[in-house]
């Protein structure tokens, strides 16, 4: 499966991935304070386990930062 994650093309050896599975592969230790959008639509954290990503989807992972 080919996905575009934060403007980078990545390949995965899976036919099906949920948003949560994808995050477990990409950022296993940094999942607090992030938001995920698939094809410019925000996926609520409650739906990460059910929302399946598709071949060629564009995923944006945004981390909250502190500062002023």
C-alpha positions as CSV (number, residue, x, y, z in Angstrom):
1,X,0.0,0.0,0.0
2,X,1.3,3.4,-0.9
3,X,0.3,6.4,1.3
4,X,1.4,10.0,1.3
5,X,2.1,11.0,4.9
6,X,3.1,14.6,5.7
7,X,4.0,15.1,2.0
8,X,6.2,12.0,1.9
9,X,5.4,8.8,0.0
10,X,5.6,5.7,2.2
11,X,5.0,2.0,1.4
12,X,3.4,-0.5,3.7
13,X,3.1,-4.3,3.4
14,X,-0.6,-4.4,4.3
15,X,-3.8,-4.5,2.3
16,X,-5.7,-2.7,5.0
17,X,-4.7,-0.3,7.8
18,X,-6.7,1.6,10.3
19,X,-5.5,5.1,11.3
20,X,-4.5,3.7,14.7
21,X,-2.5,0.9,13.1
22,X,-0.8,3.4,10.9
23,X,0.1,5.6,13.9
24,X,1.4,2.5,15.8
25,X,3.8,1.9,12.9
26,X,4.8,5.5,12.3
27,X,4.9,7.1,15.7
28,X,4.4,4.4,18.4
29,X,5.6,6.5,21.3
30,X,4.2,9.9,20.4
31,X,0.4,9.6,20.0
32,X,-0.7,12.1,22.6
33,X,-1.5,15.6,21.5
34,X,-1.8,14.8,17.8
35,X,-4.5,15.2,15.2
36,X,-4.9,13.2,12.0
37,X,-6.5,14.2,8.7
38,X,-7.1,11.8,5.8
39,X,-7.6,13.5,2.4
40,X,-8.1,16.9,4.2
41,X,-10.8,15.6,6.6
42,X,-10.0,15.4,10.3
43,X,-10.5,11.9,11.8
44,X,-11.6,12.1,15.4
45,X,-9.5,10.1,17.8
46,X,-12.5,8.0,18.7
47,X,-12.7,6.8,15.1
48,X,-9.0,5.9,14.6
49,X,-9.5,2.2,15.1
50,X,-12.4,2.0,12.7
51,X,-11.3,4.5,10.0
52,X,-9.4,2.5,7.3
53,X,-7.0,4.3,5.0
54,X,-7.0,3.4,1.3
55,X,-4.2,3.2,-1.3
56,X,-2.9,6.6,-2.3
57,X,-4.7,8.4,0.6
58,X,-3.0,11.6,1.8
59,X,-2.5,11.7,5.5
60,X,-1.5,14.6,7.6
61,X,-0.3,14.0,11.2
62,X,-0.1,17.2,13.3
63,X,1.6,17.5,16.7
64,X,0.5,20.1,19.2
65,X,3.4,22.2,20.4
66,X,3.9,24.5,23.4
67,X,5.1,28.0,23.2
68,X,4.0,31.6,23.1
